[in-house]
Each structure stands twice: as C-alpha cells, then as structure tokens.
Amino acid sequence: MASLSFIVGIIGNIISILVFLSPIGTFKRIVRKKSTENFKGVPYISTLLSTSLWTFYGLLKPGGLLIVTVNGAGAVLQAIYVTLFIIFAPKDSKVKYLKLVGILNIGFLGLVIAITLLATHGSVRLNIVGFLCAGLTLGMYASPLAAMRSVIKTKSVEYMPFFLSFFLFLNGGVWSVYSLLIKDFFIGVPNAIGFVFGSAQLIVYIIYKNKSKSEKSTDKLGRKYEDEDEEEGSAQLAHGTIEMGTYKDNKKERSLTKGWSLPNPKPSVSRQHSFQKFVKAHSMTVRTLGP
C-alpha cells in the first residue's frame, strides 16, 4: 500500500506542477502587453500562501517529502507570478495587491509559523497547520469561481484559462485518491471539493466557448456584408461622378462652339441631334445619382 501511495503521490506531484505552470501563457500575455487587463491577482496571492503553508505542513508531517517537494516548487512559481502581476498592474490595483501580499504572505504566514513552533507541540501543531492548509486549498479551488461568474455574465471565456481549470480538476481527483491511501483528511476533504469545483468550471467553459465562437462568426459575417454594401455604394457614386463630369465637359464644349459660331435662325440637323444627346445624358445622370 505504501508503494501505491508513493506512485499516486508522484502522479499528484506531476499534475500539481502542471497546475502551477498553467498560468505561464497568461503571464506571457501580461508581459507582452505590459498590462494585467481584466485578470485577477487574488488567485495567485492566495495560492502562494497555500503552497507556503503546505510546505510547512509537509516539513512537520512524518513522511511528508512529496508534500514538501511539490508545494515548495509551487511556492517559488507563485512568488514569480505575484511579482510580475504587481509590476504590470495599474497603480491603484498595485497598492491593493501589495497590501494583500504584506498581510497574507508575510504577516499571516509568519504569525502561523511563529505560533505553531513556539506555543504548540506534536499532533496539536500538525492539526492547526492542517486545518489552515485545508481552508486555503478550498480558497485556491474556489478562487476561479469569480472567473466563472464573469464568463456567465459576459458569455465569453477570454479571461478563464482552460488549462488552469483542467489541471485543477485533475489535481483534485489525484490528491483525493492519495489522501485515502495515506488516510489524511486534511488533504482529502479540500481536494475532493476541488474536484467538484473543477468539474463545474470545465462544464461552464465548454458551454460558453461554443457560444463565443458562434458570436464571433456572426460578427465576421455581418462585417463582411457591411463591407460589400459600402464597396457597392462607392462604385455607384464613382460611376455617377464620372457621368456628371462627362456632362459638364459636353456642356463646356457646347458653350465654346456657340461663342465662336454665327447665329442661325434655323437649327441644323446636327444641332438637334446634339440637343437630343444632351437630354439623354442629363436624364441618365439623374437616374444614376438617384436612390
């Protein structure tokens, strides 16, 4: 049974590392645009606190090597994410996130470590840290629920990273199995709930991803028709302008001819023919420029 739990723990480590690595695409976008846009920094701050406390829990727990390795790596990655987020956040948000980091990741974490090491012993110490870790893990799994609300409200999955939701789903399932094998309910309860939350996030993503695609297709089609109408209208206007220009040139030529010729009491046949052409050109121009 110990070997099986170790194998499941290794799988859990791999999936957890993938969870911690999943925001890399988001932060590439943030660094490229030099803006956090509508992304939220609270999930990364809460996950930094969670991984730090889980690392401390693994150090206190006998045989907690797998807990220490995965959460130690996660804490380093989350510290990098939080730093980048604060650098590129707007000024008002920057101050807010700096306060949160100071309160949670420095003040609260330091207080917990100090109290448990100085005021408690043995299983009591482990239980206190275990309860805190379980609560923070629930917060980590619940933090994307705010993104779910935005997805439902905007009907767009742009600010809900798929891989984060997918690996949270896998992570909750694997660590739930691991907790059953080692009989640790501090690991089991929050990860079982996280498995449910992850499933809900995937369902919401699948539903609204299809809706987002259909809306984009409709928008592109509408713009295409609009462009075609504009091109057709421009062509008609240009055609009418050319004909109007032809009419003005004909009129100018007729004025010059009239100025240099002697008066003739009887209009000639060619003059009557020119007059007919003028009437015909005028009527065509009016019809072309009309609705």
Number of C-alpha atoms within 10 A of each C-alpha: 8 9 8 12 16 15 13 18 23 17 16 24 21 14 21 23 18 17 20 24 16 19 18 12 11 16 19 11 13 18 14 9 11 16 16 21 13 9 17 18 19 16 18 23 23 22 25 28 24 27 26 23 28 28 25 23 23 22 16 18 18 8 10 15 13 16 22 22 14 23 26 20 17 25 22 14 19 25 19 13 21 21 15 16 25 19 15 18 22 14 10 8 16 16 12 13 20 14 12 17 21 12 13 16 20 12 12 14 17 13 11 16 14 12 12 17 12 10 9 13 10 11 11 12 19 18 15 15 22 23 14 16 24 21 15 21 27 18 18 24 23 16 18 22 17 12 19 21 12 16 21 14 9 12 19 20 22 16 15 21 16 17 16 19 22 17 21 28 26 20 25 29 20 22 26 23 19 24 20 14 17 16 11 13 16 18 24 23 19 22 29 22 19 26 22 15 21 27 18 15 23 18 11 18 24 12 15 17 17 13 15 15 12 11 13 11 12 11 11 11 12 11 12 12 11 12 12 11 12 12 12 12 12 12 12 13 14 13 15 19 15 12 18 19 13 14 17 13 12 15 13 12 11 15 11 10 11 11 9 8 8 8 9 7 6 7 9 10 9 9 12 11 10 14 13 12 13 16 11 11 17 16 11 16 20 13 11 16 15 9 5
